Amino acid sequence: MRTMPALGAVALVPVLALAVLPLQPGPGTYAATPAESAAAAHHQSRPGPARLPGTRCTVFPADNYWHADIRRLPVHKRSAQWLAHMDAGARRLHPDFGPAYGEQSVPYGIPVTVVDGAPKVRVRFYYPDESDSVGYPLSRSTAIEGGRDAGGDRHAIVVDAADCTLYETFDTRFVDGRWTAGSGAVWSLHSNRLRPKGWTSADAAGLPILPGLLRYDEVARGRVDHAIRFTTNVTDKRFVWPARHQAGSVSDRAYPPMGARFRLKKSFDAKGYSRDARVVLKAMRRYGLVLADNGSPWFFQGTSDARWSGRLVSELKRIPARAFEAVDTGPLKVRGGSARVGG
């Protein structure tokens, strides 16, 4: 039995139960409605989001916010202010994944574990009021961000291939025979439903992490079909759709809010970049970056995978932050409680 450290080499992993619980929907857990399931099936019958390796699941429906083409959206009126407060003129992007070169036991990045109908265990949360109180398919084989002895955010992301349910936890630990986490959230990958307004998730913005991770398998196949999650250090104390939560330190609209979306400008010259780097640049132009957490400015996230090359990581570090612009995602919104986009 082994846990795959990244999606590119994912397999169905048997899970040992620690304290088995029946999965019961909690107050913030949403199953797909019949209409949403039918819509998902319709979108899967034609070209759309790729299936997650090791599963029959797409990472949310084709009409989900994360898959929205933003090339024609207007530039946000506060784009210049936000970029200035993110020090875009002097910074370059930083891929927050790749070889660890001995600094930790696993590659940098956020790992994803795939299970198939695994037993669920009880998790004690530090922030239970905004966590989904259900069983989580965690076990000793669940991959933890940074490895078992890591500090930092210690995210755990688990996809149950049996029903395409996504489980995410923050500050995930197994101590004295008990699972604990800062917070936890559950999504149906067939549904566009968002968490209750004001609720966090395993991410500060209250969004799922999985759809914003750059994965080795998609870069290798030559197509990334979603926006990419990234961070900055100072954010406004508000959030914009589809974000549900904020963790800002200033009350100033000149600073970016959680959920702000940025795209690579059409004028950016990709000449000189490798084929794999151009795949990433194309996604940044078509789908953009989504501000989802506080952290180092312009750090963007991918899966923990031993196959990421140091060469690609170095190339991606060359991308200047000034080559981006914030976009107004208002035209995409259909209704507040849904990540479905119009058009």
Secondary structure, DSSP 8 states (H G I E B T S, - for coil): ----SSGGG--------SS-B-----TT-B---HHHHHHHHHHHTSS-S-B-TTSS-BSS-TTBGGG---TTS-B-TTHHHHHHHTTTTT-B-EES-B--TTSSSS-BSB-EEEESS--BB-EEESSGGGS--S-B---TT---TT-TT--TT--EEEEETTTTEEEEEES-EEETTEEEESEEEEEETT--B---TT---SSTTS--SGGG-B-HHHHHHT---S-EEEEES--BS-B-TT------SB--TTS--BT-EEEE-TT---TT--HHHHHHHHHHHHT-EEEEEESSTTEE-BB--TT--HHHHHHHTT-BGGGEEEE--GGGBS-TTB-BB--
